[in-house]
Amino acid sequence: MAVDTPSQSVAKAAGDSVARGRSRGTGPKRRAPKRSLATHWYAWAMVAPVVIVIAVIIGYPLVRGIYLSLTDANERNVARSIGVNEIPATYEFVGLDNYVTAINGSQFWATLGWTVLWTVACVSLTFALGLALANILNRKIAGRSAYRMMLILPWAVPGFVSVFAWRFLYDERRGMLNQILSGVGMDGVPWLNDPTWAKFSVIAVNVWLGIPFMMVALLGGLQSIPGELYEAAEMDGANAWQRFRNITMPGLRSVSTTVVLLSTIWTFNMFPVIFLLTRGGPGEATQILVTQAYKFSFEISPRDFAQSSTWGVLILVLLMIFAAIYQRVLRKQGEVW
């Protein structure tokens, strides 16, 4: 009878251990992506069409826009058809020249300055008014449901309909606002024909359109704060301002950070209000970055597709920088987003 040497015994024990580990599922594992695909293939199959559609609808235009921003493409040198004749594209690659031209020009910085002011004003006013209305509607008052429906109405009406209604109100001759001012003996205001008044007018319309979303989101956050906290604070002698500062605002922090970020992105790119109300006028007084990019591509002659794409890419970069800084600030404050 053969007797195993110590080294052979160790090797045999190790082999048995590996065999048992494989039988128990503790041996070498397959790679995570393959295992995930094999286990969750049905979920991947359901998600795939959505991913493909998003890649086509968003990915291709984005890549195409970045490419055009690196060329001198305009209405005269892109591929086009005239009758049965096909004219090939003759635009050329110019690198970063369009970005240098945009950043070194005064038009970009002037438009960016007003865009930032417009965004900060709209988001600040929308948040403040939405928070005030949410606090009011969070209390038990008569007709609370009716008030909620009335305040949500601007959100339910299509945006272009609301803007056209406001345009009628702002009409210098026949608008209701100037009719009211004339009725009390005051002169009419050139709401959309004076640069300063036009800026106030577009901010007012955008705030009016944005309050319902802000109010609904903040109202949901208020209703998630336990009422026992307010009762305990009131028993300890805290006044209304102290309860608001120490309970309400910390309780709304997670909701507030999200709605402020979303509102900032939406307002920064709020094309319909500016375009339908003033078309960037009078002059260039209310022109924001996104409407100026549209103007390059559709209004000036010859249409400058390269410059329009350049401004679009710069808008995307600015928003990405803002989102990154915003996320970093939240992390320093202990928020996870």
Secondary structure in CASP SS format (residue, H / E / C, confidence):
PFRMAT SS
TARGET T0000
AUTHOR 0000-0000-0000
METHOD secondary structure of the structure
MODEL  1
M C 1.00
A C 1.00
V C 1.00
D C 1.00
T C 1.00
P H 1.00
S H 1.00
Q H 1.00
S H 1.00
V H 1.00
A H 1.00
K H 1.00
A H 1.00
A H 1.00
G H 1.00
D H 1.00
S H 1.00
V H 1.00
A H 1.00
R H 1.00
G H 1.00
R H 1.00
S H 1.00
R H 1.00
G C 1.00
T C 1.00
G C 1.00
P C 1.00
K C 1.00
R C 1.00
R C 1.00
A H 1.00
P H 1.00
K H 1.00
R H 1.00
S H 1.00
L H 1.00
A H 1.00
T H 1.00
H C 1.00
W H 1.00
Y H 1.00
A H 1.00
W H 1.00
A H 1.00
M H 1.00
V H 1.00
A H 1.00
P H 1.00
V H 1.00
V H 1.00
I H 1.00
V H 1.00
I H 1.00
A H 1.00
V H 1.00
I H 1.00
I H 1.00
G H 1.00
Y H 1.00
P H 1.00
L H 1.00
V H 1.00
R H 1.00
G H 1.00
I H 1.00
Y H 1.00
L H 1.00
S C 1.00
L C 1.00
T E 1.00
D C 1.00
A C 1.00
N C 1.00
E C 1.00
R C 1.00
N C 1.00
V C 1.00
A C 1.00
R E 1.00
S E 1.00
I E 1.00
G C 1.00
V C 1.00
N E 1.00
E E 1.00
I E 1.00
P C 1.00
A C 1.00
T C 1.00
Y C 1.00
E C 1.00
F E 1.00
V C 1.00
G C 1.00
L C 1.00
D H 1.00
N H 1.00
Y H 1.00
V H 1.00
T H 1.00
A H 1.00
I H 1.00
N H 1.00
G C 1.00
S H 1.00
Q H 1.00
F H 1.00
W H 1.00
A H 1.00
T H 1.00
L H 1.00
G H 1.00
W H 1.00
T H 1.00
V H 1.00
L H 1.00
W H 1.00
T H 1.00
V H 1.00
A H 1.00
C H 1.00
V H 1.00
S H 1.00
L H 1.00
T H 1.00
F H 1.00
A H 1.00
L H 1.00
G H 1.00
L H 1.00
A H 1.00
L H 1.00
A H 1.00
N H 1.00
I H 1.00
L H 1.00
N C 1.00
R C 1.00
K C 1.00
I C 1.00
A C 1.00
G C 1.00
R H 1.00
S H 1.00
A H 1.00
Y H 1.00
R H 1.00
M H 1.00
M H 1.00
L H 1.00
I H 1.00
L H 1.00
P H 1.00
W H 1.00
A H 1.00
V C 1.00
P C 1.00
G H 1.00
F H 1.00
V H 1.00
S H 1.00
V H 1.00
F H 1.00
A H 1.00
W H 1.00
R H 1.00
F H 1.00
L H 1.00
Y H 1.00
D C 1.00
E C 1.00
R C 1.00
R C 1.00
G C 1.00
M H 1.00
L H 1.00
N H 1.00
Q H 1.00
I H 1.00
L H 1.00
S H 1.00
G H 1.00
V C 1.00
G C 1.00
M C 1.00
D C 1.00
G C 1.00
V C 1.00
P C 1.00
W C 1.00
L C 1.00
N C 1.00
D C 1.00
P H 1.00
T H 1.00
W H 1.00
A H 1.00
K H 1.00
F H 1.00
S H 1.00
V H 1.00
I H 1.00
A H 1.00
V H 1.00
N H 1.00
V H 1.00
W H 1.00
L H 1.00
G H 1.00
I H 1.00
P H 1.00
F H 1.00
M H 1.00
M H 1.00
V H 1.00
A H 1.00
L H 1.00
L H 1.00
G H 1.00
G H 1.00
L H 1.00
Q H 1.00
S C 1.00
I C 1.00
P C 1.00
G H 1.00
E H 1.00
L H 1.00
Y H 1.00
E H 1.00
A H 1.00
A H 1.00
E H 1.00
M H 1.00
D C 1.00
G C 1.00
A C 1.00
N C 1.00
A H 1.00
W H 1.00
Q H 1.00
R H 1.00
F H 1.00
R H 1.00
N H 1.00
I H 1.00
T H 1.00
M H 1.00
P H 1.00
G H 1.00
L C 1.00
R H 1.00
S H 1.00
V H 1.00
S H 1.00
T H 1.00
T H 1.00
V H 1.00
V H 1.00
L H 1.00
L H 1.00
S H 1.00
T H 1.00
I H 1.00
W H 1.00
T H 1.00
F H 1.00
N C 1.00
M C 1.00
F H 1.00
P H 1.00
V H 1.00
I H 1.00
F H 1.00
L H 1.00
L H 1.00
T C 1.00
R C 1.00
G C 1.00
G C 1.00
P C 1.00
G C 1.00
E C 1.00
A C 1.00
T C 1.00
Q C 1.00
I C 1.00
L H 1.00
V H 1.00
T H 1.00
Q H 1.00
A H 1.00
Y H 1.00
K H 1.00
F H 1.00
S H 1.00
F H 1.00
E C 1.00
I C 1.00
S C 1.00
P C 1.00
R C 1.00
D C 1.00
F H 1.00
A H 1.00
Q H 1.00
S H 1.00
S H 1.00
T H 1.00
W H 1.00
G H 1.00
V H 1.00
L H 1.00
I H 1.00
L H 1.00
V H 1.00
L H 1.00
L H 1.00
M H 1.00
I H 1.00
F H 1.00
A H 1.00
A H 1.00
I H 1.00
Y H 1.00
Q H 1.00
R H 1.00
V H 1.00
L H 1.00
R H 1.00
K H 1.00
Q C 1.00
G C 1.00
E C 1.00
V C 1.00
W C 1.00
END
